[in-house]
Each structure stands twice: as C-alpha cells, then as structure tokens.
Amino acid sequence: MGTASRRDSVRTILWGMTWIAGACWLWGGIIGNPLDELALIRRARIAPGRIVHTWEDVDDSDDGRTLWSHGVTYTYRLPDGRELRQDSPYAPGRLRDEFRDLQEPYPVEVEYLPEDPRVNRIKGDGSESLWELFWRELILGGFLLAAFSAPGVVLVRDGLRKLLQRPHHDRPLPRVR
C-alpha cells in the first residue's frame, strides 16, 4: 500500500469520525441533558412565577428572517423574589411566540430543583414521566443518533478496511499437496 493510499485511508477515517462527532453534537443538542430531565421528573418543585426577561441568540438574514437560533434564555421571578435563569446555549431552540417582545411579566408555572435551582424549566416543557423520558430520549434519540452517524460509520469502516488490507504479494502462497 502506497503512501498516497494510506493518506487517503486516514483522511476517510477522519472524515467519518468528524461526521460521527457532528451527529453526537446534534443528538445532544436535540435531546438535552437526560439526567436533568430525570431529576426534574422525580424531585421538581413547582412554583408560580413570571417570565421577566427572554433572549434569543439568532442569525438573521438580510430580509429580517431568522435563519438559525443558537440558544434561548428565560429569566423567571418566583413569588419570593428569587430569579431563576434557564439557559439553553447549545440546544437549537426558538422562543415561543407568546414570549417574544414581552412588555410585562408573563405568568407561568416553573419547575425547578430545590437543591440546584439552575436546573429549571417551564412546566410542561420536556418529559413529564419516566416513560416519556425513555421514549423521547432513548428510543427516538437513539434512532436519530444511529441515522445521523451511519454515513460516518461507513466512512470509518471503509477507511479502516483499506488501511488494514494486505497487498497481494505479502500474502502467503497456498499450500500444494
């Protein structure tokens, strides 16, 4: 196997690994953190609150349309005066229409963990039961991960197959009886 052929095989493997890493990044952005979801299902405290501030990091086109949202931030104020902030900097999400251009605080129910109030969400966003978490995160998420990483797996497999293939002249001759 020549140097150029090895270089092509390594390049194919690297492209495949990049594809797989991109699929994992996309999968993680879509499903979020399953451990936080599980904790919210099991131990969340629910409190009436108000959304006092929203922010969306977006790429806008020249004509004003949103091309891509990089993250959403909500700030909630609870009845006791505490403010909780929900950040989703990596998940592609969009602000709901009713939360755009807030002129006054918007009433919502907030779910949060008493021991770690940074883990919070609007009641009804996310999984509500263990079955829904299992269905959404593992079954659908696993299917998406497998579907998006399949081209990368094929590239890695093909690159390794070419890289590890022995040339014909290095193979031992068959035994003659």
Secondary structure, 3 states (H helix, E strand, C coil): CCHHHHHHHHHHHHHHHHHHHHHHHHHHHHHCCHHHHHHHHHHCEEEEEEEEEEEEEEEECCCCCEEEEEEEEEEEECCCCCEEEEEECCCCCCCCHHHCCCCCCEEEEEEEECCEEEEEEECCCCCCCHHHHHHHHHHHHHHHHHHHHHHHHHHHHHHHHHHHCCCHHHCCCCCCC
